[in-house]
Amino acid sequence: MVEFELSRIVIDEAKSEQVIVLKESGGDRIFPVIIGINEAVAIRTQIGGFVSSRPLTHDLACAIIKSLGAGLEKIVIDKLLEGTFHAKLYLKDNTGKLKIVDARPSDGVALAVRTKAPIFVDDKVLDKLAEENNPPVI
């Protein structure tokens, strides 16, 4: 697994696409992921410091995780199937028990920016992406 961090969000109005660009921590590789507008807004508002008077969806998810006595340990983008990335959320409760939950990478990144959890990409995904040389759609 390779650790990545959020580098930037690109919104291309001409193509109606939003892309999060992850950059390898301590390295040069980049990992672009096309995401939905709602997830782009959720990530951008958090980075920009926007505070809503009521919890937004990803804020609510973080509050639920915390209220259950757990924390987001990391997210791992672990699969590339038929042009779509898949990810897992690694949640650890206050007893140390680990729970793994399936998620879209964009939702995982939205949660990671809120909790400061690290983002990882499985080596198999990086290898497959390098072979295809084309960022999949999510």
N, C-alpha and C positions, 0 to 999 in steps of 0.2 A: 504494500500500500504506500501511496505517496501523498504527503500532506499538501493541500492547496489552500489558498486564501482568496477571498473575493478581491478582485482587482478593480473591476469597473462594471457598470451597467450601460449597455448601448441600446438606445431606442432609435430604430430606423423607421421613421414615419412613412417613407416612400414604400417600403416593403411591408409595413405593419408588423414588424418583428421586434422583439425585445430579446437581448442576449446578455446573459451574465458571463463575464470572463473571469475564470479562476486562473490564478498564477501559482506555479509551483513554489512552495515555501523554500527559499534558499536556492532556487533554480531558475531556469529560463523557460521551461515549458508552460504553455497556456492551454486552457481547456474551456472552449466556448460552449455554452448551452443555450439553445433557444427556449425561451420560457413564455408563459402567458402574461398578459398585461397586469392582472391582479397580483401575481407574485412579484412582478417587477416593481409595482407600486409599493407592495408590502416591504420589500427589501430597501427600496430607495427612501421611503419615509423613515424607516428605522435608522438608516445611515445618516439621514439629514436631521435627525433629532426631533422629528415631529411627535408630539404627544397628543393623543386623542382623548377627549373627555370620557369616552367609553372604550372598552377593549376591542381592538380589531381582531380578526380571526386568528392570526398567528400569535398575538398577545394573549388571547384566550387560551390557546393551546399551551403556551408557556405557563400560564397561571394554573391550568389543570395539572400539568406535569408536576409543578412545584407543590400544589396542594395535596398531591398524592405522595409527597415525600420523596420525589425522584428528581433527577437532573439529567439533562442531555449531555452525555459523555462525548459523543462525536456523531457525525454523519459520514456514511461511506457510500459513494456512488460505486455500486458493485456489479452492475450488468449493463450490457448494451444488446437489446433484443429487438430485431426488426426496426432498427433506426430510432429506438426509444431508450433513454437512460432509465435505470431503476436505482433506487437508493434504499438504505436502511438507516433508521434512527436507533442509536444505542442509548437506552435509558437505564440508569442505575438508581435503585431506590436507597433509602437510608440504611438498609441492612446489607447493602452491597450486592443485592440480587440484580442481575442484568436482564433486561427485556429488550428484544429487537423487534422493531416495528417497520413494516414496509412503507415507503413514502416516495413521492415524486422528489427528485433532486431540488427543484425550485422551492418546494415547501421546506425541505430540509435546510437549505441555505437561509431561507427567511427565519427559521427557528435558530439557526446557528448564529446569525448576526445579532439576535436578541440575547442569546445566552453566552456568547463568546466561545461556543463549542468549536473544536477543530473540524475541518472538512477534509476527507480523504477520498482518493480515487484508487480503486483496485488496479493493480498492474495489468490484469487481463483486459480491462476496459481501455486503458491507455494503448495497449498493443493493438487491440482491435480497431480503435479509432485511427491509429497511425497507418494501419493497413488500408482502411477505407479512405483516409485523408479527406473526410467530409464530416462536419459536425451534425449529429442526428438532431431531429426535432423532438421536443418533449411536449 
